[in-house]
């Protein structure tokens, strides 16, 4: 009986502790300021910077470290945008999660999603 209570208490504690995260970096843009919802998101002004910092390490031209394709220009990113968002949105450690170094801030993922929803503009 005591073992059951101890296990239940341990699981409850684990659940309560694992659900907290208070990082402001997930709520703000890369510059530290909230992204204005009225600003037009383009590949040139916004998305290329994300690709450079998070993806080009492996998805260069030619790709390295087992990456199957390059993501160095608008055309390459535009063709794979939905798949890129899918992989970025996965939790760290999940199969296929990108980048492998760890999940990007939610604000960055939201920016990519907004770019896709707004028509994937280049300039």
N, C-alpha and C positions, 0 to 999 in steps of 0.2 A: 504493500500500500504506500509506504514511504517512497519507494522507488518510482512509482507512478506519479506521485505528486511532484517529486523532484524533476522528472522528465517533463511533465506538463509545465511546471514553473520555468524550466530552462527554455522550452520552446516559446513560451509566451514572452519571456525576456528577449530572446533572439528576434522575434517578430517585431516587437516594439522598438528595439534599437536599430534594426536594419532598415526601417522605413523613414529615417530622418536624414535630410540633406539640406543644408542651409547656404549653399554656395550661390552668391549673387551672380557669378560669372555665367550661370545658365540663363539668367534673366536679362542680360544686357548684351549689346553687340561687342564686336572685337575691340572697338575703340573705348569701351567702357561706358558708352552712352546708349540709352535705348534706341532701337532702330525706329525711325519715324515711319509710320504706316503710309504716309503720303509720298515718300520717296520712291522713285522708279528703280527697281532692282534689275541690273543688267549683268551679263557675263563679264564685260570689261571692267566695270566699276566695283563689283562685289564678289562674284562667284570665282573669277580667276584667282583672286587672292586666297580664297579658301582652298582651291585645288593646289595652288603653289605650296601652301604651308602644310596641308594634310595628306596630299595624294602623290605629288610629283616624286617623292622619295623612292617610290616603287613604280608608279605608273608614268615613268618618263619615256622618252623615245630614244632608244628602244627600252621597253619595260625591263625591270630588274626584280630580283628577290621573288620570282615566281608570279609576278603580276601578269595577267593574260593580255592586257591591252594598255595603250598609252592614253593619258588624259591631259595632254599638254595644250590643246587649242579648243576653240569654241565648238568646232564641228564634232570632235571626239566626245566632248562633255555633253553636248546637245543630244547626240544619238543615244547616250547611255544615262540620261538624266534620271529617269524613273528608277533604274537599278542602283544608281549612286545614292539616291535618297533612301531607298530601301535598305542598303547596306549601312549607311550612316545612322539610320534610325534604330538599328539593333543595339541591344545592350552589350556592354563590354563583355567579352568572353563567349558571346553567343556565336554559333557557327556562321561564318561569313561576315561578321561584324567588321566594319571599316571605320577608321583606320585601325590596324592591329595594335597600335600603341595605346589605344583607349578612345572611348567615345568622345566626340566633339561636344562642346556646350550646346544645350538645347536651342539657344538663340541662333547659333550658326546653322543648325539643322533646319530651324524654322525659316531662315533666310533662303536656303536652298529650296525649300518647299514653296515659299512665296514666289521665287523666281520661276519655278515650274508652273505654278498656278497662273502666273501672269503672262505666260506665253513664251518663256525662255528667250528673252530678248538678248541680242548680242551687244548692242550699244545703246 
